[in-house]
Amino acid sequence: MIIDRILSCEEIISGDSAENSASVVSELLPEHQYTREQPFYIDITKVNSEVRASLEQTFSQKVSALRKIHLFSFRQGVVFGQGSVVTANSALIRDSVAEFINHNLAPEGSTASGTSFKIDNFDNLRCLHGTSVLVKRPWYRNYGHWLVDLMPILPLLEKGNFVVNNIIFGDVPEGNLKLMMEKSAALLYPTANVVFAGDHEVLKCEQLYYVRPVHVPPLFKHPDAITQSVELSRKLFPSSSSIKHKRVYISRNKTNTRRIVNEEELTSVLSANGFVTIYPESMNISEQIAIFENSEVTIGVKGAAFTNSIFCNKNCHIVLLSPPRFTDPFFWDLISQRGIKFSEIYCREPDNQTSTDISNTDLHVNMESISALMKLL
């Protein structure tokens, strides 16, 4: 299948599209503008002038964009790769692939052919009858993006009394993420067929429901969608009442990326200030929710575990430690809009750093900055 046209959700909403297989079914969420609180404490002494200018520009954006969230229907819609959507008339839905085409990349599961794209494995497509809902999009394997981007979809449809025969998730390994998907489907759509689609699979849906993204990087996350994730998570995974640490350090040193090379020095200082070290990968979902619900201060390296900050109480303080070039404002946007105090310390890279991925470099924490922050807590 050759894709030679790109179509946006906005064009379908406005009626500017001649696509007769696509329609707007419903407005799921109204426009909701929100403000972002400035960081309580920010240390950018270890970043270069270019990064500093970028951060200053980011933190100046105090008010979000306005965006409604619509539900679309595509007759004979095709799904491939990481949740890319193609209409019956071979138009690629821009909103489903923005993370690829905005960086001049062919969407996963396709090959660029001049100004067009060819879907790989189209000859082996699988047909789904009835109404299917897509709960898969770029970065779906990431716990944080599941909570923010995808978990709100099923409760929004269920509250709108929409009938769903098939639920299309991304194919994730056994673990907490897959458990959340399975339990969400079982609670909200117990009779639906659940499909865990690999990125190499191509699905053709008799009717495809597609929800306009509730998260548009870098600085839009619909607050009402996040509320849906919080409410559903708490219903599926009641927090563990036995975990009530007030000061928590989230360690990444059992992972392969973004490790703190002077963690022993850091934990010594944190322990002296009442912090308990936690390894989230060894905890179940209820325990992770409890950690963030009950904490007054949580500190750690920027990563998916901090998406659990959506469960924090309003008096909590989140402190992120970041590699010096990893300026993604995902967590500032997420945390500040919920009225939670946010701080960030940009650290230096170790002298023997070999990774070229700016988001995954190890880091050396400036203890002077940590000591200064401790005095403010």
C-alpha positions as CSV (number, residue, x, y, z in Angstrom):
1,M,0.0,0.0,0.0
2,I,1.4,3.4,-1.1
3,I,0.6,6.4,1.0
4,D,0.7,9.6,-1.0
5,R,-1.3,12.0,1.1
6,I,-1.2,13.3,4.6
7,L,-4.4,14.4,6.4
8,S,-4.7,16.1,9.8
9,C,-7.5,15.7,12.3
10,E,-8.0,19.5,12.1
11,E,-8.9,19.2,8.4
12,I,-11.5,16.5,9.2
13,I,-13.0,18.7,11.9
14,S,-13.2,21.7,9.7
15,G,-14.7,19.9,6.8
16,D,-11.8,20.9,4.5
17,S,-11.1,17.2,3.7
18,A,-12.7,15.3,0.9
19,E,-12.1,12.1,2.8
20,N,-15.5,10.4,2.8
21,S,-14.4,7.5,4.9
22,A,-13.6,9.7,7.9
23,S,-15.9,11.4,10.3
24,V,-16.0,13.2,13.7
25,V,-18.1,11.1,16.1
26,S,-18.0,13.1,19.2
27,E,-16.2,15.8,21.3
28,L,-14.8,13.8,24.2
29,L,-13.2,16.6,26.1
30,P,-13.7,20.4,25.9
31,E,-11.0,22.9,25.5
32,H,-9.1,23.3,28.8
33,Q,-6.4,25.9,29.2
34,Y,-4.0,25.6,32.2
35,T,-1.1,27.5,33.7
36,R,2.3,26.2,34.7
37,E,3.9,27.3,37.9
38,Q,7.6,28.3,37.6
39,P,10.1,25.9,39.1
40,F,10.7,26.3,42.8
41,Y,14.4,25.7,42.4
42,I,16.4,25.4,39.2
43,D,20.1,24.8,38.8
44,I,21.4,25.3,35.2
45,T,25.0,26.1,36.1
46,K,26.3,22.9,34.4
47,V,24.7,23.6,31.0
48,N,26.1,25.5,28.0
49,S,24.7,28.8,26.8
50,E,22.6,27.2,24.1
51,V,20.9,24.8,26.5
52,R,20.4,27.7,29.0
53,A,18.7,29.8,26.4
54,S,16.4,26.9,25.4
55,L,15.5,26.3,29.0
56,E,14.7,29.9,29.7
57,Q,12.5,30.0,26.6
58,T,10.7,26.9,27.7
59,F,10.1,28.1,31.3
60,S,8.7,31.3,29.9
61,Q,5.7,29.5,28.5
62,K,3.3,29.7,31.4
63,V,0.0,29.2,29.6
64,S,-1.0,26.1,27.6
65,A,-2.6,26.0,24.2
66,L,-6.3,25.3,23.8
67,R,-7.3,22.0,22.4
68,K,-10.5,19.9,22.2
69,I,-10.3,16.2,22.1
70,H,-12.4,14.5,19.5
71,L,-13.3,10.9,18.6
72,F,-13.0,10.0,14.9
73,S,-14.3,7.1,13.0
74,F,-12.5,5.6,9.9
75,R,-14.4,3.1,7.8
76,Q,-11.9,0.4,6.6
77,G,-9.1,2.2,8.5
78,V,-5.7,0.7,8.5
79,V,-3.3,0.6,11.5
80,F,0.4,-0.2,11.2
81,G,3.7,0.4,13.1
82,Q,3.4,2.3,16.4
83,G,-0.3,3.2,15.9
84,S,-0.1,4.9,12.5
85,V,-3.5,5.4,10.9
86,V,-4.3,5.3,7.2
87,T,-7.8,6.0,5.7
88,A,-9.5,3.8,3.1
89,N,-8.3,6.3,0.5
90,S,-4.7,6.0,1.4
91,A,-4.4,9.2,3.5
92,L,-2.0,9.1,6.5
93,I,-3.4,10.7,9.6
94,R,-0.8,13.3,10.6
95,D,-1.7,13.3,14.3
96,S,-0.9,9.6,14.5
97,V,2.6,9.9,13.1
98,A,3.7,13.5,14.1
99,E,6.6,12.1,16.2
100,F,8.1,10.6,13.1
101,I,7.3,13.0,10.2
102,N,8.2,16.1,12.3
103,H,11.7,14.7,12.3
104,N,11.7,13.7,8.6
105,L,11.4,10.0,9.5
106,A,9.3,7.3,7.9
107,P,6.7,6.0,10.4
108,E,7.7,2.7,12.0
109,G,6.5,-0.2,9.8
110,S,6.9,1.8,6.5
111,T,9.5,2.7,4.0
112,A,10.0,6.2,2.4
113,S,9.6,6.2,-1.3
114,G,10.2,9.7,-2.6
115,T,7.5,11.9,-1.2
116,S,5.4,8.8,-0.4
117,F,5.5,5.9,2.1
118,K,5.0,2.2,1.5
119,I,3.6,0.1,4.3
120,D,5.7,-2.9,5.0
121,N,4.0,-6.3,5.3
122,F,0.7,-4.9,3.8
123,D,0.2,-8.2,1.9
124,N,-0.1,-10.0,5.3
125,L,-2.8,-7.6,6.8
126,R,-5.2,-8.9,9.4
127,C,-8.9,-7.9,9.3
128,L,-10.8,-6.9,12.4
129,H,-14.6,-6.9,12.2
130,G,-16.9,-4.6,14.1
131,T,-15.7,-1.5,15.8
132,S,-12.0,-1.3,16.9
133,V,-10.5,1.4,19.1
134,L,-6.8,2.2,18.8
135,V,-4.9,2.5,22.1
136,K,-1.4,2.6,20.6
137,R,0.8,5.4,19.5
138,P,4.5,6.3,19.4
139,W,6.4,5.5,22.7
140,Y,3.6,3.2,23.8
141,R,6.2,0.9,25.5
142,N,7.1,3.7,27.9
143,Y,5.2,3.6,31.2
144,G,5.0,7.3,31.4
145,H,3.5,7.7,27.9
146,W,1.0,4.9,28.7
147,L,-0.3,6.9,31.7
148,V,-0.4,10.2,29.9
149,D,-1.2,9.4,26.3
150,L,-3.1,6.1,26.2
151,M,-4.7,5.1,29.5
152,P,-7.4,7.9,29.3
153,I,-8.8,6.5,26.0
154,L,-10.9,3.6,27.3
155,P,-12.6,5.4,30.2
156,L,-13.4,8.3,27.9
157,L,-15.2,6.0,25.5
158,E,-16.8,4.0,28.2
159,K,-18.3,7.1,29.8
160,G,-19.6,8.1,26.4
161,N,-21.4,4.7,26.0
162,F,-19.5,3.9,22.9
163,V,-19.6,0.2,21.8
164,V,-16.2,-1.4,21.2
165,N,-15.6,-4.9,19.8
166,N,-11.8,-4.8,19.6
167,I,-9.2,-3.0,21.6
168,I,-5.8,-2.5,19.9
169,F,-2.9,-2.2,22.3
170,G,0.8,-2.3,21.5
171,D,2.6,-5.6,22.0
172,V,4.4,-5.1,25.3
173,P,6.2,-7.8,27.4
174,E,4.7,-9.3,30.5
175,G,4.9,-6.9,33.5
176,N,3.3,-3.9,35.1
177,L,2.5,-2.1,31.8
178,K,0.7,-5.1,30.2
179,L,-1.1,-5.8,33.4
180,M,-2.5,-2.2,33.4
181,M,-3.7,-2.7,29.8
182,E,-5.3,-6.0,30.5
183,K,-7.1,-4.8,33.7
184,S,-8.3,-1.6,32.0
185,A,-9.9,-3.6,29.2
186,A,-11.4,-6.2,31.5
187,L,-13.0,-3.6,33.7
188,L,-14.3,-1.2,31.0
189,Y,-14.9,-3.5,28.0
190,P,-15.1,-7.0,29.4
191,T,-16.5,-8.5,26.2
192,A,-14.1,-6.9,23.8
193,N,-11.4,-8.8,21.9
194,V,-8.0,-7.6,23.0
195,V,-5.3,-7.4,20.4
196,F,-1.6,-6.8,21.3
197,A,-0.4,-5.7,17.9
198,G,3.3,-5.9,17.1
199,D,4.9,-3.0,15.1
200,H,5.3,-5.4,12.1
201,E,1.6,-6.1,12.0
202,V,-0.9,-4.4,9.7
203,L,-4.5,-4.3,10.8
204,K,-7.5,-3.4,8.6
205,C,-10.5,-2.4,10.7
206,E,-14.2,-2.4,9.5
207,Q,-14.7,0.6,11.7
208,L,-11.8,2.3,13.5
209,Y,-12.2,4.6,16.5
210,Y,-9.3,7.0,16.8
211,V,-9.0,9.6,19.6
212,R,-7.1,12.8,18.9
213,P,-3.9,12.8,21.0
214,V,-4.4,14.1,24.5
215,H,-0.7,14.8,24.7
216,V,1.2,16.9,22.1
217,P,4.9,17.3,22.8
218,P,6.4,19.3,24.2
219,L,3.9,21.4,26.2
220,F,0.3,20.1,26.0
221,K,-1.3,17.5,28.1
222,H,-5.0,17.7,28.6
223,P,-5.7,18.0,32.3
224,D,-9.0,16.1,32.1
225,A,-7.4,13.2,30.4
226,I,-4.8,12.9,33.1
227,T,-7.6,12.9,35.7
228,Q,-9.0,9.9,33.8
229,S,-5.7,8.0,34.3
230,V,-5.5,8.9,38.0
231,E,-9.1,7.7,38.7
232,L,-8.8,4.5,36.7
233,S,-5.4,3.6,38.2
234,R,-6.7,4.1,41.7
235,K,-9.7,1.9,40.9
236,L,-7.6,-0.9,39.4
237,F,-4.7,-0.7,41.8
238,P,-5.6,0.7,45.3
239,S,-2.4,2.1,46.9
240,S,-0.6,0.0,49.5
241,S,-1.4,1.5,53.0
242,S,1.8,0.0,54.4
243,I,4.1,2.4,52.4
244,K,4.2,5.9,53.9
245,H,7.6,7.3,53.4
246,K,7.7,11.1,53.6
247,R,11.1,11.7,51.8
248,V,11.9,9.4,48.9
249,Y,14.9,9.0,46.6
250,I,14.1,7.1,43.3
251,S,17.2,5.3,42.1
252,R,17.9,4.3,38.5
253,N,21.2,2.5,39.2
254,K,19.7,-0.9,38.5
255,T,18.9,0.3,35.0
256,N,21.2,0.7,32.0
257,T,20.9,4.5,31.4
258,R,20.9,7.8,33.2
259,R,22.7,6.4,36.2
260,I,24.3,8.6,38.8
261,V,28.1,7.9,39.0
262,N,28.4,9.4,42.4
263,E,25.2,7.9,43.8
264,E,26.9,6.7,47.0
265,E,27.9,10.3,47.9
266,L,24.4,11.4,47.0
267,T,22.5,8.8,49.0
268,S,24.7,9.5,52.0
269,V,23.6,13.2,52.0
270,L,20.0,12.3,51.3
271,S,19.9,9.6,54.0
272,A,21.1,12.1,56.5
273,N,18.2,14.3,55.5
274,G,15.6,11.6,56.0
275,F,15.3,10.1,52.5
276,V,14.6,6.5,51.8
277,T,16.0,4.9,48.6
278,I,13.4,3.2,46.4
279,Y,13.9,1.0,43.2
280,P,10.5,1.3,41.3
281,E,11.2,-1.6,38.9
282,S,11.0,-3.9,41.9
283,M,7.6,-2.6,43.0
284,N,4.1,-3.4,41.8
285,I,1.8,-0.7,40.6
286,S,-0.1,-0.3,43.9
287,E,3.2,0.2,45.8
288,Q,4.4,2.8,43.2
289,I,1.2,4.8,43.6
290,A,1.5,4.7,47.4
291,I,5.1,6.0,47.2
292,F,4.0,9.1,45.4
293,E,0.7,9.6,47.2
294,N,2.3,9.7,50.6
295,S,5.6,11.4,49.9
296,E,6.3,15.0,50.8
297,V,9.5,15.2,48.8
298,T,10.6,12.9,46.0
299,I,13.9,13.2,44.2
300,G,15.5,11.2,41.4
301,V,16.8,11.2,37.9
302,K,14.3,12.3,35.2
303,G,12.5,9.2,33.9
304,A,9.2,7.4,33.4
305,A,8.8,6.5,37.1
306,F,8.1,10.2,37.8
307,T,4.9,10.1,35.7
308,N,3.6,8.6,39.0
309,S,3.7,12.2,40.2
310,I,0.1,12.5,38.9
311,F,-0.8,10.6,42.1
312,C,0.9,13.1,44.4
313,N,-0.9,15.3,46.9
314,K,-0.8,19.0,46.4
315,N,1.8,19.5,49.1
316,C,4.4,17.3,47.5
317,H,7.7,18.5,46.0
318,I,9.2,16.8,43.0
319,V,13.0,17.3,42.4
320,L,14.5,16.0,39.1
321,L,18.1,15.4,38.4
322,S,18.8,15.7,34.7
323,P,21.7,15.1,32.2
324,P,22.9,18.5,31.0
325,R,21.5,18.3,27.5
326,F,18.2,16.5,28.3
327,T,15.9,19.5,28.3
328,D,12.6,17.7,27.6
329,P,10.0,19.7,29.6
330,F,7.6,16.7,29.8
331,F,7.7,16.5,33.6
332,W,7.6,20.3,34.3
333,D,4.5,20.5,32.1
334,L,2.9,17.4,33.8
335,I,3.7,18.3,37.4
336,S,3.3,22.1,37.5
337,Q,-0.2,22.0,35.9
338,R,-1.3,19.8,38.9
339,G,-0.2,22.4,41.4
340,I,2.7,20.4,42.6
341,K,6.0,22.0,43.5
342,F,8.7,21.3,40.9
343,S,12.5,21.7,41.0
344,E,15.2,20.5,38.6
345,I,19.0,20.2,38.9
346,Y,21.0,19.9,35.7
347,C,24.0,17.8,36.3
348,R,27.3,17.3,34.4
349,E,28.2,14.3,32.3
350,P,31.0,12.1,33.7
351,D,34.4,12.5,32.1
352,N,34.3,9.0,30.6
353,Q,30.8,9.3,29.1
354,T,30.6,7.4,25.8
355,S,26.8,7.6,25.0
356,T,25.9,10.0,22.2
357,D,22.2,9.9,23.1
358,I,21.6,13.1,25.1
359,S,18.6,11.6,26.9
360,N,20.5,8.6,28.2
361,T,23.9,9.8,29.4
362,D,25.0,9.1,32.9
363,L,25.4,12.0,35.2
364,H,27.5,13.4,38.1
365,V,25.4,15.2,40.7
366,N,26.7,18.5,42.0
367,M,26.6,18.0,45.8
368,E,26.7,21.7,46.5
369,S,23.5,22.1,44.6
370,I,21.9,19.3,46.6
371,S,23.0,20.8,49.9
372,A,21.6,24.2,48.8
373,L,18.3,22.5,48.0
374,M,18.2,20.6,51.3
375,K,18.3,23.9,53.2
376,L,15.1,25.1,51.3
377,L,13.0,22.0,52.0
